[in-house]
């Protein structure tokens, strides 16, 4: 399926973002460079619609990703003409383009000062707050970014995007418990997000296999058991989700390899792992599904073309790595 300008381009591959940015000449030519700033006129104008401005925003982001800053500035000009310089989203886009135009960290620091000035006048400007946090992180000021996110969440505790960003920052610092807590807050807000379930499973697995985590009872077993549950839930919600099956394959192979699944467990233990036979069946299920996805995706069969090539390659490598060792483990 071809990428659409009506969908956010942040998760698109570079090739898909390039495909979108190449639509810039046609989109800009077909739309006026100046538009009425009156909301009432928009109601009676056939050329204006919410979808038009969504296209401009997403086209701007795609052009920035592919280095077409001239087209990005033209998109911004139309947004400014329509919504004004004081619109919070427009202010954030203006800041984003200034960040893209910055040639060094010194210029980025100047943009950061502009953000601070804007927030000193209006500390409830969420788009600028998020741009400031992103800029802090890109400058390597991770602790400041985390602190700013915590303050943002105190003000807006239902911001799933902010919780997710905080989780990723904690993860880069090796603070697994904090990262897991933050991502659990995302699931409170979006309980059926299969990608978040899988990401939480990945964090749980990383916590279990981190240096010094050990291989006995306690946190190790807790993290592995929770990772298994999260990956299982992700594929329950999305039957063809590659990352969910990849994680399920990874964690069940780990349990089978170190024999943690066959160790005697307390039946009252909330974090006990399933019995070895169940783990073997889950491993076989993940193996079969990953093999199916890799085979069809590699052949580019209809209905199997939405997978990321790097993820497909990683799945193939995992299957190849486990092919010789797994039969000896489960025999």
Order of alpha helices (4+ residues) and beta strands (2+ residues): alpha-alpha-alpha-alpha-alpha-alpha-alpha-alpha-alpha-alpha-alpha-alpha-alpha-alpha-alpha-alpha
